[in-house]
Every structure is written in structure tokens, then in C-alpha cells.
Amino acid sequence: MRVVITGGTGLIGRALAADLVSDGHEVIVLTRNPANATDLPTGVRAVKWDAVSGKGWEPSADGADAIVNLAGESIAGDGFLPSRWTAARKQRILQSRVSAGNAVVDAVRAAAIKPRVVIQSSAVGYYGSQDEKSQPPLGEDAPMGSDFLADVTRQWEASTAPVESMGVRRAIIRTGLILTFKGGTLPLLALPYQFFAGGPIGSGKQPMSWIHLQDEVKAIRYLIEHESASGVYNLTAPNPVTNAEFGKALGKVMGRPSWLPAPGFAFKLAFGELADALVLHGQRVVPTRLEEAGYHFHFPQIEGALQDLY
């Protein structure tokens, strides 16, 4: 297969690219600065794009087996600690996603041989926030939320919808908290436990929908390779947990106590609105359609996923 990945220098993109090339597939990563993309997995080719149009990378899209659109500015920021959401950052978060989707549509429209599938990234933030585990689990047919991230994901998903009218299969992946120490939120969540100061954040009752990075990659490949797969898929493990349950499992695996609560107001003061999205609220999301499609999770339980990472 030839697979084109936008956002291929990010957390998911790198892991997906490495997995694909290890099986002998051709992988093209789109980046604004190919000369700086020197640490891509061996065998991955970097191609320049402007992230707003198909200009310059149309030949890569023409006849491709798949385009995986992961591009978009990080919700949490690029540093180890999250960055507060200013009005300017929120606009960049939204616009980077919509522009990348428009670029994919532009390239598909120009392709003489259309790609077989477009995988469109999204997030469980589509469903808004839940505060308690007791609320019902959210499958792919659950309604959209009403906060900032819900609106971002709505527009992100819609950005590549026109490819369907061109006869291209499209699958939307709503991803939860990705568990890996290569980046993302887990290293930050684990930091207090290293100093024997771990525990629930805020109420500890907020649900966490998570997925091991390996399952994220394998699920994307499953959707690429199964031609009957289209529409929305939640990419989360089938057993979401509360923040307190996550902390207890993390402490057990690390050999650290999980007893010291972290007050929610401190996170709110430090990170503002972003704190609600990252740690103080969550969603109890389940991968109904992915399991119905036949995908079997390598890490369905939180403790097993954390044990593998450690």
C-alpha cells in the first residue's frame, strides 16, 4: 500500500508510519519542512505541503491507497506542561484542522485515480463533558456536546466530508487519551507518582476514555484495510475508568501509593479552560462500532495497558 499521512511527525503519525513501513508499505509523511524531518522512521519519505491546499503533493495523493489526516495544532501545546487556551490559540487549534482537511479535499479532487480511503482524525471531545462514571456510556450515535472542543471536532470531521461525493470511502476516528511515554498526557499524569505524591485529580469521579498507542495504530490500519469500514468509530479501549481508578492502576504498576488528592481548583488556576478538557472532566466513551466491525483490542484493561508500557 501507499499511505499518505498528514500530521505524520506527531505522536500517532510517527507510530503509524513506523508500523506500516515495518510491513513493507510505502509511507509518505507531509510536512512543511521536509529538511527538518530527519528523525522519521527509516523508510518513511517526507514530502512538502503548505497544510492549506493540495499544491505540491498531488502526485502523492494520486492513486494512494489511503490518506490519514491527523494534522492539527496540539490541544495541550508543544511543551511538557500544557499551555492555557488564549483566544488566539483556540483559533489556531480550529483553523489548523479545518485548513488541513480542505487541503486533503483539494488533493483528492485533483487526483486522476482517487485514494481508496480517507481516515479523518477526531477526538472524544466531540461528546462534550461528563462528570460521573454513573452516566451512560457514549457510543458513536451519542449526541454532540456544546463546548469548544465539541465544536472543533465537528468542524474537523466535516472538513473532509466532500471526498465522499467523489466516491472515496471515509472513516472518522474519535480518539481518547492515548497511553504512551513517547508523548501525550501520560508522562505528565505519572510525574507526581514518581515522587510518591500521586492520587486522584479533582473529584476523581470524572471518566477517562483511553487507548494504548499500539491499539490506536492497529485500529487505524484495520479501518484502512477493511473496505466495509466507513463512518464514525470511537478509538477507545472498551473499558473506560474514572480518574481515581486510573490513578490506582498507575500507582500499582509503578509501585507507588495513590492517596494524595490533587485539588481541581489548582489545575483550573494554572491552566484555565484547558484543565476542564484535560483532567477535570471527561467522557465515558465505548468503541461500539469498532468491536462490531471485528477489531480485537490488544489492551482492553487499564492495568494491562500500563503494565505493558512500564
N, C-alpha and C positions, 0 to 999 in steps of 0.2 A: 504494500500500500504506500501511497504518498499522502502524508498528513501534514497540513499546514497549521501551525499553532500561533495565534496572536496572544500576546502576554506570555510568550514561551520562556522568558527569562525569570518569571516569577516562580513561586513555590510549587504550584500544581503543574505549571508548564514544564519546568525542568524535570520533574519526576515522570511525567507522562512521556516526554521526549526520550528520556533515558530508557524507559521500559519498551518503547516502540523500537528504538534502534537496536536494542539488545536482541530483538526478534527479527532483525534484518529489514525493517521497514525504512523507507526514506522519510526523513523528518525535516521540515523547513520551519524555522522559527523567525517570525517577523519582529524586527527591532528597528528603532530609529537610528541606532548607532552600531552597525554590524562590527566595526573595528573594535568596539569595546566589549563585545560579547565573546570574550576569549575563554570563559570557563564553562561553556556549554558542554553537555555530554559528548564524548567522542563520536563522530559520525553525523552529528547534527549540523545542518547548514543554516547560517544566518543570512536573511535577506532584508534589505532596507524597505521600510514603509514609512508613511507620514502619519499613520494612525487616524486619518480622516477620509482617505479615499483609496481606490484601487490602484492608483498611479504607481508604476514601477514593479508591482508584484503580481500583476495579472497573469503572467506565464506560470507562476506557481499555483494559482488557483485553477487555471485551465486544465481540466482532466484530473484534478486531485480526487483522491478517494474520500477525504474528509477535511473540513476546516473546523478547527476547535477554537472558538472565540472566547478567550479568557481575559482579554485586555481591559484594564481599568485601574485608576489610581487606588492605592491601598486605602481601605476604610480606616485603618488604625494609624497610618503614617509609615514612614520608612525607617524610623529609629527603633531601638529596643523598647522604649516606653511609648505608649500611644500619644498621639497629638490631638489636642482639642479641635473640635469642629468649628471653624470660623465660617462666616458666610461665603468667603472666597473658596475655602477648602470644600465645602459642600457642593459648590457649583462645579469645581474641578472633578470631584468624585462622580457627579452625574454626567457631566459633559464628556469626560474621557470614555465612559462606557457607551453612550449614545453615538459618539463620533466613530468609535471602533466598529460598532455594529453597522453604521452607514458605510464604512469602508469595505466591510465584508460583502454587503449587498452590491456595492459598486463593482467589486471584482467578480462576483458571481454573474452579474448582468453582462459583463464583458466577455465572459468565458464562452468559447465555442462549444466545449464539452463541459457541462455543468458538473460541479462536485457532487458526489453521491449523497453526502450528508453534511449538514452544518450542526455542530454541537454548540449550543448557546449557553454560556455560563450565567448563573444567577445565584441566589442565596436564600436561606430560610427566613431571612428578614422580610421576605415577601409577605409573610403571615402576620406581621406585627409582633406585639409582645404579649407573653403570658407571664403571670407572676407565681402560679402554683402548679405543682405536678397534678393536682386533682382535676384540672381542666382537661377536657377530652383531647386525645392525640390528633394531630393535624396531618391528614393525607393530602394528596395533590389537588383534591377538589375543595379544600378548605378555602374560605374567602380571604381576600387580600386585606392586610392591615391598613392603618391610616397614618402611620408615622413617616418620617423622612426616608428610612431605608426601604419601606414598603413601596413608596413612590419611585425610588431609584430603581429597584428591581423590576417594577412594572415597565418602566421606560427602557431598561436594559433588555428585557426579554422581547419587547416589541421592536427593538431596533433592527433585528434580522428577520422579522416576520415576512417581508416581501419575497424572500427566497422561495417560500412555499409556492407562491403563484408562478414561479419559474420552473416548478416541477422538482424542487430539491427537498428531500426529506430533512426535517429539522427536529432535534431533541433538545429540550431545555433542562439544565441540571441545576436544581436548587440545593446548594451545598451547605452543610452545617459546619461546626467547629472542627477544623482539621487537626488531627493529632499527629505531630511530628516534632522533632527537635531541630529540624532544618530551618525553622522559621515559624511564623504564625504566633498564636496566643499561648501555646503550651509552655514554652520556656519562661514566660512572664508569670504564669499561674504557678509554676513549680518553684520559682525563686524563693518564696517565703519558707517552703518546706525544707530547703537546703539549710536554713538557719533555725530549724526546729520551731518555726513560727507560723506554720500553716493552719488553715481552718476555713470554715465557710465564709463566704463573702456576702455581706448584707444579711438578708433573712436566711439564706442557704436553701430556700424552697424553690427558687427560680429554676425552671427546667433548662437542661443543656442538651442540645441535639448535636452529636459529634460523629466523626468518621475517621478511621485510621487512614493515613495517606495512601497506603497500599490499596485499600478498598476504593478510595476515590479514583485512583488511576485505573484499576481493573474495571470499575463500573463504567468509566468513560469509554474504555476500549470495548466493553460489552455492548454499549449503545452504538458505537461506531460499526461494529461487526455484525450486529443483528438487524437486518433490513426491515424488520417489522416494528422496530422501536421508533416511536415518534411521539411528540407531545411533551408533557412535563413529567420529570422524575425527581423525587427527593433523594439526594445523595447524603443520607444519614444512616448510621447504624440502626438496626431495628429495636434497640433498647436504650432510649434516651434516659438520662438520670437527672437528679436535682444537683445543684451546685454542691450541697453538703455531701451527697453520695459520691460525686466526682472527687471531692477533696479526701474523703475517707479512703477511696480506692487508691488515689495518688499517694497518700501518706503510707498506706500499707505496702505498696510496691517500692517506695523509696526508703522504707524503714524509718519513717518519721511520724511523729504524732500529728493529729489533725483535730486540734481542740481550740485553737486561738481564733476567735471570730475577727474578721476584718470589717469595721463599720462601713456601711454603704455610703454614708454621707462623706467620708473621706475620699472615696473614689469619685463621688459627684463633684466635690470641690476641686479635685485635681484635674478631672477630665471632662467635666460638664456633661453635655448630652451624649457624648460618646460612651460614658460609663454605663448608661442605660442599655445601649446596644451591645456592649461587650460582656458585661458581667452582672449587672443588677436586674436585668430582665432576660427573658429567653423565649424559646418556643419548644413545645413537645411535639416534634415532627417525626413521622414514621415513613419508611420507604415502601409504601404500599405497591405502587406500580412496578418498581424495580424488582421486588420479590416476585410479583405476579408474572413478570417477564422471564423469570428463571434465574436471576442472579443470586448466587450464594455467597454470603459475607465470610471473609476470612477471619474477621474480628467482630463478632456480633455483641460481645460483652465488654464493658469498660475495663474491667480488671485485666482481662486477657490482652486487650489492646495496649494498655500501659506496660504490662509485663514484657511484651514484645519490644516496645520502644526502649525499655531500660535494660 
